[in-house]
């Protein structure tokens, strides 16, 4: 349904002026609304991006790239960052396509409205001026008519009273005045008629020509303003709809990331990350302390020496136990000497082979032996010492020997893969530099080929370093694989040996101790390396623990031994002996080729295992069954 403001609102000029002013105010308010919304969208996008960046996984955390729940959360954060990009795009579209255009259109609309209402005011002023002129001519015509009427009445009255010559002259003058008044009234009437016709013409033109045209322009302006608001609202919705597909895809990706989380896979990954490759410890054997100590002694002189030693034990006890910890921790530094090439006649039949040189016994092994032989107080003390030493000596060597076998293998394999990637990148860079040098050589105007030589030399050195590092890590990895396979074979053979011993009855209580390989002293992954500085540190602090061991009983004997060759103990901690001498065995060979023995409860030290023949008493207190006994 169409309407015409000029025909229907011809007398509402002031109201139209107020309405159009309110319409422009509304347009400015809507523009401000869109601008604030764009600012909110931009601020929201920045906050979302900041939040995503804050919780995004750090590159230093390798664990977050292994588990599906970490990867799912990272994918969610990535999609959230993409959503923030879409919100920024929405804010940009609102600002550029709507806010800026509306602000420009508002200025144009204000100028157009001002022009239209100025034209309307001029038309109103013109019709008002014409009306005032009409009123003026009307009042003048009315006045002249009244004056002419009065002059005519005066003239008529004088004519009635005209009797003398003087009175006749007055009558003539009054008649002339009345005629003049009539002429003035006639002229006023003509002016009034002219003004009236002009006003009617102006009024008709005003209300039928000027006002409809001006009001129609104002109406068109108002309709354009409303259409522009409608267009702005539509563009706002379209801008929102434009980012919805990408936002929807981001939300779908978030759902897919949540559905990609696999709990079982993550739990398996935990096993892969933390699996050490070691077997669980076996059962703890029962130690029977209720039976009396029995020793099998083949020579009576040993009993005599032992009885004589008891008489002096109380007097010599403080000297025997002094620096006990230092004595335990300091076995002979040198490997035991080989037996003589020409054995004595008494020892030809039972002459053992010389043990292979072995490294020193690890400090942790000596601490374990010391804890297993002492009281509860000493165990607690030495446990704390062992923990403190392990923490102080803990380091991360280049070969990852501080890690368990399985973890060490994985660490080395990962390092090898990274080195291969770096080598590949360096080779690609070298090939690119070589191609660039060829181009420079063919076209010298493009560049100097000699300027690339320093960079090529640097890449070459980097490749050499990476290849050397790769070889080292490959050697370490092969060592780990070999040791893991050897350790697995030893576990299987040891298990078979223990089973055969458990099922074979009638085994002898006295067995000869074989010479054990020092390699068995290593950790299961072959990564143990003894730190001599740790033993020196223990020696320097051994005096602090002497008082704790003054009340300890001497270690029990676990058997006897007979010397096959004479031995002169020249190093600290060794014990000299003559051929055929009987001694008590206090501690069996730990794999380093030395056995700890005692003479008369007052002399104690280490002798070469290959120089003696050992007889262990299985019923003795402190004896521990070992699968390596023969």
C-alpha positions in Angstrom: 0.0 0.0 0.0 1.5 3.3 -1.2 1.4 6.6 0.6 2.3 10.2 -0.1 3.6 12.3 2.6 3.0 15.5 0.6 -0.7 14.8 0.2 -1.4 13.2 3.6 1.1 15.0 5.8 1.0 18.5 4.2 0.5 20.2 7.5 3.0 18.0 9.6 6.2 19.7 8.7 7.5 20.0 12.3 6.6 16.4 13.1 8.3 15.1 10.0 11.4 17.1 11.1 11.3 15.4 14.5 10.7 12.0 13.0 13.6 12.2 10.6 15.9 13.4 13.3 15.0 10.5 15.5 15.6 8.1 12.5 19.1 9.4 12.1 19.7 9.0 15.8 18.6 5.4 15.5 20.9 4.8 12.6 23.8 6.2 14.7 22.8 4.0 17.6 22.7 0.9 15.4 26.1 1.8 14.0 27.5 2.0 17.5 25.9 -1.3 18.3 27.6 -3.0 15.4 30.9 -1.4 16.2 30.7 -2.6 19.8 29.8 -6.1 18.7 32.8 -6.1 16.4 35.0 -5.1 19.3 33.6 -7.8 21.4 34.2 -10.4 18.7 37.7 -9.2 18.3 38.4 -9.3 22.0 36.8 -12.8 22.2 39.0 -14.0 19.4 42.1 -12.6 21.2 41.2 -14.2 24.5 40.4 -17.6 22.8 43.8 -17.5 21.0 45.6 -16.6 24.2 43.8 -19.4 26.0 44.7 -21.9 23.3 48.3 -20.7 23.3 48.5 -20.9 27.1 47.4 -24.5 27.3 49.0 -25.7 24.1 51.6 -28.5 24.7 55.2 -27.4 25.0 57.7 -28.8 22.6 59.9 -29.8 25.5 57.3 -32.3 26.8 57.7 -35.5 24.8 55.1 -37.3 26.9 52.3 -35.2 25.4 53.0 -36.5 21.9 52.7 -40.2 22.9 49.2 -40.4 24.4 45.9 -40.1 22.5 44.3 -38.0 25.2 47.1 -35.4 25.0 46.9 -35.5 21.2 43.1 -35.0 21.4 43.4 -32.1 23.7 46.1 -30.5 21.4 43.8 -31.0 18.4 40.9 -29.3 20.4 43.2 -26.4 21.1 44.2 -26.1 17.5 40.5 -26.1 16.4 39.8 -23.5 19.1 42.5 -21.3 17.6 41.0 -21.7 14.2 37.6 -20.6 15.6 39.3 -17.5 17.0 40.6 -16.8 13.4 37.0 -17.0 12.2 35.8 -14.7 15.0 38.5 -12.2 13.9 37.3 -12.4 10.3 33.7 -11.8 11.5 34.9 -8.7 13.4 36.8 -7.5 10.4 33.7 -7.9 8.1 31.4 -6.1 10.6 33.9 -3.2 10.9 34.7 -2.8 7.2 31.3 -3.7 5.5 28.8 -2.3 8.0 30.3 0.1 10.5 32.3 2.2 8.1 29.6 2.3 5.5 26.9 3.2 8.0 29.1 6.0 9.4 29.6 7.4 5.9 26.0 7.1 5.0 24.9 8.8 8.2 26.9 11.9 7.3 25.4 11.9 3.8 21.9 11.5 5.2 22.3 14.4 7.6 23.4 16.6 4.7 20.5 15.5 2.6 18.0 16.0 5.3 19.3 19.4 6.0 18.8 20.4 2.3 15.2 19.1 2.2 14.1 20.8 5.3 15.8 24.1 4.2 13.7 23.9 1.0 10.6 23.3 3.1 11.3 26.2 5.4 11.8 28.5 2.4 8.5 27.4 0.9 6.8 28.0 4.2 8.4 31.4 4.5 7.2 32.3 1.0 3.6 31.3 1.7 3.7 33.1 5.0 5.0 36.2 3.3 2.2 36.1 0.7 -0.3 35.7 3.5 1.0 38.7 5.3 0.8 40.8 2.1 -2.7 39.7 1.6 -3.6 40.6 5.2 -2.0 44.0 4.7 -3.9 44.8 1.5 -7.1 43.6 3.1 -6.7 45.8 6.1 -5.8 48.8 3.9 -8.8 48.1 1.7 -11.0 47.9 4.7 -9.7 51.1 6.1 -10.0 52.9 2.8 -13.6 51.7 2.4 -14.5 53.0 5.9 -12.9 56.3 5.2 -14.7 56.7 1.9 -17.9 55.8 3.5 -17.4 58.4 6.2 -16.4 61.0 3.6 -19.6 60.3 1.7 -21.7 60.7 4.8 -20.1 64.0 5.5 -20.6 65.2 2.0 -24.3 64.2 2.0 -24.9 65.9 5.2 -23.3 69.1 4.0 -25.4 69.0 0.8 -28.5 68.8 2.8 -27.5 71.8 4.9 -26.3 73.8 1.8 -28.0 77.2 2.0 -25.4 79.9 1.7 -22.5 80.4 -0.7 -20.0 79.5 2.0 -21.8 76.4 2.8 -21.9 75.5 -0.9 -18.1 75.8 -1.1 -17.8 73.5 1.9 -20.2 71.0 0.3 -18.1 71.0 -2.9 -14.9 70.4 -0.9 -16.5 67.5 1.0 -17.7 66.0 -2.2 -14.2 66.2 -3.6 -12.8 64.5 -0.5 -15.4 61.8 -0.7 -14.5 61.1 -4.3 -10.8 60.9 -3.4 -11.7 58.4 -0.7 -13.7 56.4 -3.1 -10.8 56.3 -5.5 -8.4 55.2 -2.7 -10.8 52.6 -1.6 -11.1 51.4 -5.2 -7.3 51.2 -5.5 -7.1 49.3 -2.2 -9.7 47.0 -3.4 -7.7 46.3 -6.5 -4.6 45.7 -4.5 -6.5 43.4 -2.2 -7.8 41.5 -5.1 -4.3 41.3 -6.6 -2.9 40.1 -3.3 -5.6 37.6 -2.8 -5.2 36.2 -6.2 -1.4 36.0 -5.7 -1.8 34.3 -2.3 -4.2 31.8 -3.7 -1.8 31.1 -6.5 1.1 30.8 -4.1 -0.9 28.7 -1.7 -2.0 26.3 -4.4 1.5 26.0 -5.6 2.8 25.5 -2.1 0.4 22.8 -1.1 0.1 21.1 -4.5 3.5 21.5 -5.9 6.3 22.5 -3.6 5.3 20.7 -0.4 4.5 17.3 -2.2 7.9 17.4 -3.9 9.8 18.3 -0.8 7.9 15.8 1.3 8.4 13.1 -1.3 12.1 13.7 -1.2 12.0 13.4 2.6 9.9 10.3 2.3 12.4 8.8 -0.1 15.3 9.7 2.2 13.5 8.0 5.1 12.9 4.9 3.1 16.5 4.7 2.0 17.6 5.0 5.6 15.3 2.2 6.6 16.5 0.1 3.7 20.1 0.8 4.7 19.4 -0.4 8.2 17.8 -3.5 6.8 20.8 -4.1 4.5 23.2 -3.7 7.5 21.3 -6.3 9.5 21.3 -8.7 6.6 25.1 -8.2 6.0 25.6 -8.8 9.7 23.8 -12.1 9.5 25.6 -13.0 6.3 28.9 -12.3 7.9 27.9 -14.6 10.8 26.7 -17.2 8.4 30.0 -17.0 6.4 32.1 -18.2 9.4 29.6 -20.9 10.5 30.7 -23.6 8.1 34.3 -23.3 9.2 33.2 -23.1 12.8 31.1 -26.2 12.3 34.0 -28.1 10.8 36.1 -27.0 13.8 33.5 -28.3 16.2 33.3 -31.6 14.2 37.0 -31.9 14.4 36.8 -31.4 18.2 34.3 -34.2 18.3 36.6 -36.4 16.2 39.5 -35.6 18.5 37.5 -36.6 21.5 36.4 -39.8 19.8 40.0 -40.6 18.8 41.1 -41.0 22.4 41.9 -44.7 23.1 42.4 -45.6 26.7 43.8 -49.0 26.0 46.4 -47.7 23.6 47.4 -45.1 26.2 47.8 -47.7 28.9 49.9 -49.8 26.5 52.0 -46.7 25.8 52.7 -46.4 29.5 54.2 -49.9 29.4 56.3 -49.0 26.4 57.6 -45.8 28.1 58.4 -47.2 31.5 59.1 -50.8 30.9 62.6 -51.7 32.3 62.9 -55.1 30.8 63.9 -56.7 34.2 62.4 -59.8 35.6 60.6 -59.6 39.0 62.7 -60.7 41.9 62.4 -64.3 43.0 61.3 -65.7 46.3 63.3 -64.9 49.4 64.9 -68.0 50.9 64.3 -68.9 54.5 67.2 -68.3 56.8 67.2 -70.7 59.7 68.8 -69.2 62.8 67.5 -71.8 65.2 70.0 -74.5 64.4 73.4 -74.4 66.1 76.4 -73.4 64.1 78.2 -76.5 62.7 81.5 -76.4 60.9 83.2 -79.2 59.0 86.8 -78.9 59.9 89.2 -81.4 58.4 92.3 -80.4 60.4 92.7 -80.3 64.2 95.1 -77.4 64.0 92.3 -75.2 62.9 90.3 -76.0 66.1 93.4 -75.3 68.2 94.0 -72.0 66.4 90.3 -71.1 66.8 90.3 -71.9 70.6 93.5 -70.0 71.1 92.1 -67.1 69.2 89.0 -66.9 71.4 91.2 -66.2 74.4 92.6 -63.1 72.7 89.4 -62.0 71.1 88.3 -59.7 73.8 91.7 -58.0 74.0 92.1 -57.7 70.3 88.5 -56.8 69.5 88.8 -53.0 69.4 91.7 -53.3 67.0 89.9 -55.8 64.8 86.8 -53.7 64.4 88.5 -50.4 64.0 87.8 -48.9 60.5 85.5 -51.9 59.8 83.7 -50.0 57.0 87.0 -49.0 55.4 88.2 -52.6 55.4 85.0 -53.8 53.9 85.0 -51.2 51.2 88.6 -51.6 50.3 89.4 -54.9 48.7 92.8 -55.2 47.0 93.0 -52.8 44.1 95.0 -55.1 41.9 93.7 -58.3 40.4 94.8 -61.4 42.3 98.2 -62.8 41.1 98.1 -66.0 39.0 99.2 -69.2 40.8 102.9 -70.3 40.5 103.7 -72.0 37.2 105.3 -74.8 39.2 102.9 -75.7 42.0 104.0 -77.4 45.2 103.8 -81.1 45.4 100.8 -81.0 47.7 98.8 -78.9 45.4 99.3 -80.4 42.0 96.2 -82.4 41.9 93.9 -79.6 43.0 95.7 -76.6 41.4 93.0 -74.2 40.1 93.3 -72.0 37.1 94.3 -68.4 37.6 91.2 -66.1 37.5 90.9 -63.5 34.8 91.6 -60.0 36.0 88.5 -58.3 37.3 87.5 -54.9 38.1 86.9 -53.8 41.7 83.8 -54.8 43.4 81.1 -52.1 43.2 80.5 -50.1 46.3 76.8 -50.9 46.3 77.6 -54.6 46.5 79.8 -54.1 49.5 77.2 -52.0 51.2 74.6 -54.8 50.5 76.9 -57.4 52.0 77.6 -55.2 55.0 73.9 -54.6 55.6 73.1 -58.2 55.4 75.6 -59.1 58.1 75.0 -56.5 60.7 72.4 -55.3 63.1 69.2 -53.4 62.4 70.8 -50.1 63.4 73.8 -50.5 61.1 71.4 -51.5 58.3 69.4 -48.3 58.7 72.6 -46.2 58.8 74.1 -47.7 55.8 70.9 -47.6 53.8 70.8 -43.9 54.2 74.5 -43.7 53.2 73.7 -45.8 50.1 70.8 -43.6 49.1 72.8 -40.4 49.6 75.7 -41.8 47.6 73.5 -42.9 44.8 71.9 -39.4 44.6 75.3 -37.7 44.6 76.8 -40.0 42.1 73.7 -40.0 39.8 74.5 -38.4 36.4 73.3 -38.7 32.9 76.2 -40.1 30.8 76.2 -39.7 27.0 75.7 -43.4 26.5 72.6 -43.4 28.7 74.1 -46.1 30.9 72.2 -44.8 33.9 68.9 -46.1 32.4 67.6 -49.6 32.5 68.2 -51.8 29.5 64.9 -51.4 27.8 64.7 -47.6 28.4 68.4 -47.2 27.3 67.7 -49.0 24.1 64.7 -46.8 23.3 66.6 -43.6 24.2 69.5 -44.6 21.9 67.1 -45.5 19.1 65.3 -42.2 19.4 68.6 -40.4 19.4 69.8 -42.3 16.3 66.6 -41.4 14.5 67.0 -37.7 15.3 70.6 -37.8 14.1 69.5 -39.4 10.9 67.0 -36.6 10.3 69.6 -34.0 11.0 72.0 -35.7 8.6 69.3 -35.7 6.0 68.7 -32.0 6.4 72.4 -31.2 6.2 72.7 -33.2 3.0 69.7 -31.4 1.5 71.3 -28.1 2.4 74.6 -29.2 1.0 73.0 -30.3 -2.3 71.2 -26.9 -2.5 74.5 -25.0 -2.0 76.2 -27.1 -4.6 73.4 -26.4 -7.1 73.6 -22.7 -6.3 77.4 -22.8 -6.8 76.9 -24.4 -10.2 74.5 -21.6 -11.1 76.9 -18.9 -10.0 79.7 -20.6 -12.0 77.6 -20.6 -15.1 76.2 -17.1 -14.6 78.8 -15.0 -12.6 76.5 -12.0 -12.7 74.0 -13.7 -10.4 76.6 -14.1 -7.6 80.0 -15.1 -6.5 80.5 -18.9 -6.3 83.5 -18.5 -3.8 81.2 -16.9 -1.3 79.5 -20.2 -0.8 82.7 -22.1 0.2 82.6 -21.2 3.9 79.1 -22.4 4.2 79.9 -25.6 2.3 82.8 -26.2 4.6 80.6 -25.7 7.7 78.0 -28.1 6.4 80.7 -30.7 5.7 82.1 -30.4 9.3 78.5 -30.7 10.6 78.0 -33.9 8.6 81.3 -35.3 9.9 80.3 -34.6 13.5 76.8 -36.1 13.0 78.2 -39.2 11.4 80.7 -39.7 14.2 77.9 -39.3 16.8 75.7 -41.7 14.8 78.5 -44.3 14.9 79.0 -43.9 18.6 75.3 -44.3 19.3 75.0 -47.3 17.0 77.9 -49.0 18.9 76.2 -48.3 22.2 72.9 -49.6 20.9 74.6 -52.8 19.6 76.2 -53.3 23.1 72.8 -52.9 24.7 71.3 -55.5 22.4 74.1 -57.9 23.0 74.0 -57.5 26.8 70.2 -57.9 26.8 70.4 -61.1 24.8 73.3 -62.4 27.0 71.3 -61.4 30.2 68.2 -63.2 28.9 70.3 -66.3 28.2 71.9 -66.2 31.6 68.5 -65.9 33.2 67.2 -69.0 31.4 70.3 -71.0 32.2 70.2 -69.9 35.8 66.6 -70.9 36.1 67.4 -74.3 34.6 70.3 -74.8 37.1 68.2 -73.9 40.1 65.4 -76.2 39.0 67.9 -79.1 38.6 69.4 -78.4 42.0 65.9 -78.3 43.6 65.0 -81.7 42.1 68.4 -83.5 42.6 68.6 -85.0 46.1 71.7 -85.9 48.1 73.9 -83.0 47.2 77.1 -82.6 49.2 77.2 -80.0 51.9 80.8 -79.1 51.1 81.4 -77.8 47.6 84.3 -76.2 45.9 83.7 -72.5 44.9 84.3 -71.9 41.2 85.9 -68.9 39.7 83.2 -66.5 38.6 83.3 -64.1 35.7 83.6 -60.4 36.8 81.2 -59.5 34.1 78.4 -60.9 36.2 78.9 -58.1 38.6 77.4 -55.7 36.2 73.9 -54.5 36.2 71.3 -56.4 34.1 71.7 -53.9 31.2 75.5 -53.8 31.4 75.4 -50.2 32.2 77.1 -50.2 35.7 80.4 -48.5 35.9 82.2 -48.2 39.2 83.1 -44.7 40.4 86.4 -44.8 42.3 85.8 -41.3 43.6 82.8 -42.7 45.5 85.0 -45.2 47.4 87.5 -42.4 48.2 84.6 -40.4 49.5 83.5 -43.3 51.7 87.1 -43.7 53.0 87.2 -40.1 54.0 84.0 -40.4 55.9 84.5 -43.9 57.3 85.7 -42.6 60.6 82.3 -41.2 61.3 80.8 -44.7 61.4 83.5 -46.5 63.4 81.7 -46.1 66.7 78.6 -47.6 65.3 80.4 -50.9 64.7 82.4 -51.3 67.9 79.7 -53.4 69.4 79.2 -55.7 66.4 80.0 -59.4 66.6 82.6 -60.7 64.0 81.2 -62.1 60.8 80.4 -65.8 61.1 82.5 -68.3 59.2 80.7 -70.0 56.2 83.4 -72.7 55.6 87.1 -73.4 55.5 89.8 -73.3 52.9 93.2 -74.7 52.5 96.0 -72.8 50.8 97.5 -74.4 47.8 100.4 -72.0 47.3 102.2 -69.5 49.5 101.0 -65.9 49.2 102.6 -62.7 50.5 100.0 -60.0 51.1 101.7 -56.7 50.3 98.6 -54.6 49.6 96.3 -53.1 52.2 93.5 -55.6 53.1 95.3 -58.7 51.9 96.4 -61.6 54.2 99.7 -63.5 53.9 99.5 -67.3 54.1 101.8 -70.3 53.7 101.2 -73.5 51.7 98.9 -76.0 53.4 97.5 -73.5 55.9 93.9 -73.9 57.0 91.8 -70.7 57.2 88.2 -69.8 57.9 86.2 -68.4 55.0 84.3 -65.3 56.0 83.1 -64.1 52.6 83.1 -66.0 49.3 84.4 -64.8 46.0 82.2 -62.0 44.5 83.6 -62.5 41.1 86.7 -60.3 41.4 89.1 -63.3 42.1 89.5 -62.6 45.9 88.1 -64.5 48.9 87.9 -63.0 52.4 89.4 -65.3 55.1 90.2 -65.1 58.8 93.0 -66.5 60.9 92.5 -67.0 64.7 89.8 -64.4 64.9 92.4 -61.6 64.9 93.8 -61.5 61.4 91.4 -61.1 58.5 91.9 -60.2 54.9 91.7 -61.2 51.2 93.6 -63.9 49.5 93.5 -65.0 45.8 90.7 -67.5 45.2 93.0 -69.4 42.8 95.5 -70.0 45.6 93.1 -71.8 47.9 90.6 -74.7 47.9 87.3 -73.7 49.5 85.0 -76.0 51.5 81.7 -74.3 52.3 79.5 -75.4 55.2 75.8 -75.2 54.1 74.6 -75.4 57.7 76.7 -72.5 58.8 75.1 -69.2 59.8 75.4 -66.7 57.1 75.7 -69.2 54.3 73.6 -68.3 51.2 72.9 -70.9 48.5 74.3 -69.7 45.2 73.6 -71.2 41.9 77.3 -70.9 40.9 78.5 -73.3 43.5 79.9 -76.6 42.2 
